């Protein structure tokens, strides 16, 4: 009886020791930290498959997978490394490069950005170009740069050749030639006082005809910068109103965009006023030179002695 009890106690103690020895490595494997992911050989987790089914795409076998043969081993915590996806771009769906805008489209965009003031400045620019071309054409037809015929006619008059002087100015349409011919005829047929008045009258009329259009250029040179400044002020007001409506969400880019758009009108106004002012100054200098030449020619005609038989020569030249 005692032997059986001792024998059963020994068997129980042996089974208990064997259970402890078996449970110790299992607990150690469960509490072990997951291994760091391997860069050289990433492992992709396999999806669960039906019993007896073979995987279609088996993953490559690594050293870490040999541990999975142990049923007591924990599953690997290594995350699978995904291969970079290749994206193909369809040439038909890709956005095409913006085509370059022509000058007309850019001009229209500039006009829309500048507002109403820029339209007025554009109209002034067209008028300015037309006036400049028209004045150049008028001055060319009037012989504003032709001095030789009148100077030669006055020289002949001073030498006493009245008929030759009038012959030199025949069919001449220049300003100096017309005044010289008028002064010669008045000097031959009228007294000095009346001849001077007639010469001055014709000179004023000729110069007044060539002064046409200069006031318009002067007005454009004056109001074009003012229109540009007005457009800038209106644009600044609109920009600050938009900034106020934005409140705390105000974007400095919004204010900067409004400012540079407003400044376009100032630049446009100056771009129109500068050529207009330069052309006005040039035309005035040309007319002043013509006026000075007229005064010099008239003075030389009245200072020189009247040739003998001047009236008779004048009648012969008229015939």
Secondary structure, 3 states (H helix, E strand, C coil): CHHHHHHHHHHHHHHHHHHHHHHHHHHHHHHCCCCCCCCCCCCCCCCCCCCCCCCCCCCCCCCHHHHHHCCCCCCCCCCCCCCCCCCCCCCCCCCCCCCCCCHHHHHHHHHHHHCHHHHHHHHHHHHHHHHHHHHHHHHHHCCCCCCHHHHHHHHHHHCCCHHHHHHHCCCCCCHHHHHHHHHHHHHHHCCHHHHHHHHHHHHHHHHHHHCCCHHHHHHHHHHHHHHHHHHHHHHHHHHHHHHHHHHHHCCHHHHHHHHHHHHHHHHHHHHHHHHHHHHHHHHHHHHHHHHHHHHHHHHHHHHCCCCCCHHHHHHHHHC
